[in-house]
Amino acid sequence: MSNKNVWCRAFSSKFETREENGLGIIEGRPIVYDSRADFGDFDEVIDRDALRDTDMTDVRLCMNHDTGYVYARSRRNNGNSTMQIYTDTLGLGFRAQLDIANSPKAQDFYSAVNRGDMDKMSFMFTVDGVEWDNLETDHPTRRITKIGTIFEISCVTFPAYDNTSIEARNAAALDSVKRELENARAERLKTPDGDRALILARARYEYMRKFTERR
């Protein structure tokens, strides 16, 4: 995970909760296809094919991306896992079993979701494919076409943005945008649209740089 750019993105989620045999069952949806997020200089959406061939062999359920405590886990999505994940026409869903009978932390987690105090989800992932639409306009769309790996999903109290978001979690993510800027500079010499691509890439770089400095 250290040699790839790891991103987080948050969604509003409607949870279903219930108790079964001493377990707190939580069901929700951490990824929604085609949900458009406005980042000022561009929009972003997750493509409907983005989860095809995504590595989800080991996914953890946490709170606020605190990986120091794992509430449930999907290991190859087998029947012995405490969390099952699935894809459908809407995006990615999950069903987790929390040991609320024996874990005070799990009880607190379950209660916060059950009361509606936590109603957002976020997931930690790598991006293997991106396409840009409408680069000739002042507000293009960044389309994530392939998610490489999902490491973790979280119920979150304060996502970076109310609807959906991406955010730089480490220096590697900012380096990715720097490389995008360098590529746009190279394209400037090759294509008539190079000047506009350079302006857009510079805006994306400045946005991510300032965002990272605030953290």
C-alpha positions in Angstrom: 0.0 0.0 0.0 2.9 2.3 0.5 3.9 2.4 -3.2 0.5 3.4 -4.5 -1.6 6.5 -4.3 -4.3 5.9 -1.7 -7.5 8.0 -1.9 -10.6 8.3 0.2 -14.1 9.2 -1.0 -17.2 9.7 1.1 -20.9 9.2 0.4 -24.1 9.7 2.2 -25.5 6.3 3.1 -28.8 4.9 4.4 -28.0 2.2 6.9 -30.1 -0.7 8.0 -29.5 -2.0 11.5 -30.8 -4.9 13.5 -29.7 -7.4 16.2 -29.4 -11.1 15.5 -28.1 -13.6 18.0 -26.1 -11.1 20.0 -24.7 -9.5 16.9 -25.3 -6.0 15.6 -26.0 -6.2 11.9 -25.2 -3.1 9.8 -25.9 -2.8 6.1 -25.0 0.1 3.9 -23.4 1.3 0.7 -20.0 2.8 0.6 -19.8 3.4 -3.2 -22.5 4.8 -5.5 -21.9 4.8 -9.2 -22.3 8.0 -11.2 -22.8 10.2 -8.2 -21.4 13.6 -9.3 -19.2 15.6 -7.1 -18.3 19.3 -7.8 -14.7 20.2 -6.9 -14.9 23.7 -8.3 -12.5 23.2 -11.3 -14.0 19.9 -12.2 -16.7 17.3 -11.5 -15.9 13.7 -10.6 -17.9 10.4 -10.9 -17.1 6.7 -10.4 -17.9 4.8 -13.6 -20.2 1.8 -13.5 -17.4 -0.5 -14.6 -14.9 0.9 -12.1 -15.3 -2.1 -9.8 -14.8 -4.7 -12.4 -11.7 -6.8 -11.4 -11.1 -4.7 -8.3 -9.1 -6.4 -5.6 -11.4 -6.7 -2.6 -9.8 -9.8 -1.1 -9.2 -8.2 2.3 -11.5 -5.3 3.3 -11.9 -4.0 6.8 -14.7 -2.0 8.4 -13.5 0.8 10.6 -14.7 4.1 12.1 -13.4 7.3 10.7 -10.6 5.4 9.0 -9.0 4.5 12.3 -7.4 1.2 11.3 -6.2 0.6 14.9 -9.5 -1.1 15.6 -11.4 -3.3 13.1 -15.1 -3.9 13.7 -15.6 -6.4 10.9 -13.6 -7.9 8.1 -14.2 -9.5 4.7 -11.5 -12.1 3.8 -12.1 -13.2 0.3 -15.8 -12.6 1.1 -16.1 -16.2 2.4 -18.8 -17.4 4.7 -16.6 -17.2 7.8 -16.0 -13.5 7.3 -17.6 -11.1 9.7 -18.4 -8.8 6.7 -19.7 -9.6 3.2 -19.4 -7.1 0.4 -21.1 -7.2 -3.0 -21.5 -5.2 -6.2 -24.8 -4.5 -8.0 -26.2 -2.0 -10.4 -26.0 0.8 -7.9 -22.4 0.3 -6.6 -20.9 -1.4 -3.7 -22.8 -2.7 -0.7 -21.9 -4.5 2.6 -23.3 -6.4 5.5 -21.3 -6.5 8.7 -21.7 -8.4 11.9 -20.6 -6.5 15.0 -19.9 -8.3 18.2 -22.0 -5.9 20.4 -22.4 -8.5 23.1 -18.7 -8.7 23.9 -17.2 -5.5 22.6 -18.1 -2.1 24.1 -16.5 -0.4 21.1 -18.7 -2.4 18.7 -21.7 -1.5 20.9 -20.9 2.2 20.6 -20.4 1.9 16.9 -23.6 0.1 16.4 -25.6 2.5 18.6 -24.2 5.6 16.7 -25.3 4.1 13.4 -28.6 2.9 14.7 -29.5 6.3 16.1 -28.5 8.0 12.8 -25.6 9.9 14.4 -23.3 8.5 11.7 -24.9 8.6 8.2 -21.9 8.8 5.9 -19.5 6.2 4.5 -16.0 6.5 3.1 -13.7 4.0 1.5 -9.9 3.8 1.1 -8.8 2.7 -2.4 -6.3 3.0 -5.2 -7.1 4.4 -8.7 -5.9 2.4 -11.7 -7.8 4.2 -14.4 -9.0 7.8 -15.0 -10.6 9.5 -18.1 -11.3 13.2 -18.6 -14.5 14.3 -20.4 -15.2 17.8 -21.8 -11.7 19.1 -21.4 -12.6 21.8 -23.9 -15.0 23.3 -21.3 -14.2 25.3 -18.1 -15.6 22.5 -16.0 -14.5 19.0 -17.2 -15.4 15.7 -15.6 -12.9 13.4 -14.0 -14.2 9.8 -14.4 -12.7 7.1 -12.3 -12.9 4.1 -14.7 -11.0 1.5 -12.7 -10.5 1.1 -8.9 -7.5 -1.1 -8.3 -7.8 -2.1 -4.6 -10.2 -1.4 -1.8 -8.5 -1.7 1.6 -11.0 -0.4 4.0 -14.5 1.1 4.4 -15.5 3.4 7.2 -18.6 4.9 8.8 -17.5 8.6 9.2 -18.6 11.5 11.3 -17.3 14.3 9.2 -16.5 13.4 5.6 -14.3 15.8 3.7 -17.4 16.8 1.6 -21.1 16.3 2.4 -21.9 14.4 -0.8 -18.9 12.7 -2.3 -15.2 13.5 -2.2 -11.7 12.6 -3.0 -8.9 13.7 -0.8 -5.1 13.4 -0.6 -4.2 11.3 2.4 -0.4 11.3 1.8 2.4 12.8 -0.2 2.0 10.0 -2.8 -1.4 11.3 -3.8 0.0 14.8 -4.4 2.9 13.4 -6.4 0.3 11.8 -8.6 -1.2 15.2 -9.4 2.3 16.6 -10.0 2.9 13.9 -12.6 -0.4 14.7 -14.2 0.7 18.3 -14.4 4.0 17.3 -16.0 2.2 15.1 -18.6 -0.1 18.0 -19.5 2.9 20.2 -20.1 4.3 17.6 -22.4 0.9 17.3 -24.2 1.0 21.1 -24.7 3.7 20.7 -27.3 1.8 18.0 -29.2 -1.9 19.0 -29.4 -3.9 22.2 -30.1 -5.8 21.6 -26.8 -2.6 21.4 -24.8 -2.9 24.9 -23.4 -6.3 24.2 -21.9 -5.1 20.9 -20.5 -2.1 22.6 -18.9 -4.4 25.2 -17.2 -6.7 22.5 -15.9 -3.8 20.4 -14.6 -2.3 23.4 -12.8 -5.6 24.1 -11.2 -5.9 20.5 -10.0 -2.4 20.6 -8.6 -2.9 23.8 -6.7 -6.2 22.5 -5.3 -4.6 19.3 -4.0 -1.5 21.1 -2.7 -3.5 23.6 -0.6 -5.8 20.8 0.6 -2.8 18.7 1.7 -1.2 21.7 3.5 -4.4 22.3 5.6 -4.3 18.7 7.0 
